[in-house]
Amino acid sequence: MKKTIAEHAERFSEAAGTYDGDQDSEEYLACADLVVGHAAPDADEVVLDLGTGTGAIALALAPSAGRVIGRDISAGMLEAARSKAADAGIDTVEFGEGRFRDPGYDGQVGVVTSNFAMHHLSDDEKREAIGVIADLNPRRFVLGDVMFFGESDPSEPFYDPAVDDPATVGTLVDTLTDEGFVLVAVERVHDQVGVLVTERFGERSERAGVVGGGVE
Ligand SMILES: C[S@@+](CC[C@H](N)C(=O)[O-])C[C@H]1O[C@@H](n2cnc3c(N)ncnc32)[C@H](O)[C@@H]1O
């Protein structure tokens, strides 16, 4: 990680007021739509959205999920997310402090999502985070992010080498499969933006995050 957690948190809290208005790139919007579409939670499932920011993914998924848990390190982004949930009358989403490697949630979860956030971690930290996600035992993990399908190009608008640390698609796929995820879809939005859709082996009854703690 090129900045500390506290530095990233402060950076995003400062930007929280203008964040949503700034997210108008075709690639960001396409990536967010793909993450939401591939997450496709069942009506009784819990979704955990990591690096939730102002809740773009969490709030979009709330109407179709049982419950959505949004986790982020930035108090300002979380405050904006809570305010948007209140304005929209959505009470099935809970936003709170949590990190990729310590999400502060250990209940059952059916689907984990993350959009445009994991690239702040180094590759070793991403591996640790993906291990933590695997331990939560979701049936599906959908990762939308800055990722390199080809050569990295810092002149593109999607990342800043001073603060960001995107991985190659190959590194992400190796890490995900090492942690027991099976790649079921790859969406290339841009040479530096994509969505990886992964699922776990095993019985669904061992994994489904069902509201109330039960299993199907
Ligand atoms: C570019 S925003 C993306 C927000 C949202 N997912 C979206 O699609 O609009 C990245 C978010 O990741 C959060 N973040 C950065 N490092 C994090 C970490 N280690 N754990 C959790 N969240 C983190 C930031 O605070 C910020 O809100």
The ligand as an SDF file (V2000), in Angstrom:
LIG
                    3D

 27 29  0  0  0  0  0  0  0  0999 V2000
  -12.6980    4.8420   -5.5760 C   0  0  0  0  0  0  0  0  0  0  0  0
  -13.6230    4.5450   -4.1230 S   0  0  0  0  0  0  0  0  0  0  0  0
  -14.8110    3.3530   -4.6650 C   0  0  0  0  0  0  0  0  0  0  0  0
  -16.0870    3.4150   -3.8810 C   0  0  0  0  0  0  0  0  0  0  0  0
  -17.2360    2.5470   -4.3850 C   0  0  0  0  0  0  0  0  0  0  0  0
  -16.9360    1.1400   -4.2700 N   0  0  0  0  0  0  0  0  0  0  0  0
  -17.6330    2.8920   -5.7960 C   0  0  0  0  0  0  0  0  0  0  0  0
  -17.7250    1.9890   -6.6270 O   0  0  0  0  0  0  0  0  0  0  0  0
  -17.9070    4.0760   -6.0540 O   0  0  0  0  0  0  0  0  0  0  0  0
  -12.5100    3.5730   -3.1540 C   0  0  0  0  0  0  0  0  0  0  0  0
  -12.9690    3.3820   -1.7330 C   0  0  0  0  0  0  0  0  0  0  0  0
  -12.1280    2.3860   -1.1230 O   0  0  0  0  0  0  0  0  0  0  0  0
  -11.9200    2.7530    0.2070 C   0  0  0  0  0  0  0  0  0  0  0  0
  -10.7200    2.0490    0.6910 N   0  0  0  0  0  0  0  0  0  0  0  0
   -9.4220    2.3050    0.4110 C   0  0  0  0  0  0  0  0  0  0  0  0
   -8.6330    1.4230    1.0400 N   0  0  0  0  0  0  0  0  0  0  0  0
   -9.4590    0.5900    1.7280 C   0  0  0  0  0  0  0  0  0  0  0  0
   -9.2290   -0.5250    2.6020 C   0  0  0  0  0  0  0  0  0  0  0  0
   -8.0140   -0.9680    2.8650 N   0  0  0  0  0  0  0  0  0  0  0  0
  -10.3170   -1.1460    3.1280 N   0  0  0  0  0  0  0  0  0  0  0  0
  -11.5690   -0.7100    2.8510 C   0  0  0  0  0  0  0  0  0  0  0  0
  -11.8470    0.3520    2.0560 N   0  0  0  0  0  0  0  0  0  0  0  0
  -10.7970    0.9870    1.5020 C   0  0  0  0  0  0  0  0  0  0  0  0
  -11.8060    4.2600    0.1690 C   0  0  0  0  0  0  0  0  0  0  0  0
  -12.0200    4.8610    1.4220 O   0  0  0  0  0  0  0  0  0  0  0  0
  -12.8780    4.6200   -0.8540 C   0  0  0  0  0  0  0  0  0  0  0  0
  -14.1050    4.8960   -0.2530 O   0  0  0  0  0  0  0  0  0  0  0  0
  1  2  1  0
  2  3  1  0
  2 10  1  0
  3  4  1  0
  4  5  1  0
  5  6  1  0
  5  7  1  0
  7  8  2  0
  7  9  1  0
 10 11  1  0
 11 12  1  0
 11 26  1  0
 12 13  1  0
 13 14  1  0
 13 24  1  0
 14 15  1  0
 14 23  1  0
 15 16  2  0
 16 17  1  0
 17 18  1  0
 17 23  2  0
 18 19  1  0
 18 20  2  0
 20 21  1  0
 21 22  2  0
 22 23  1  0
 24 25  1  0
 24 26  1  0
 26 27  1  0
M  CHG  2   2   1   9  -1
M  END
$$$$
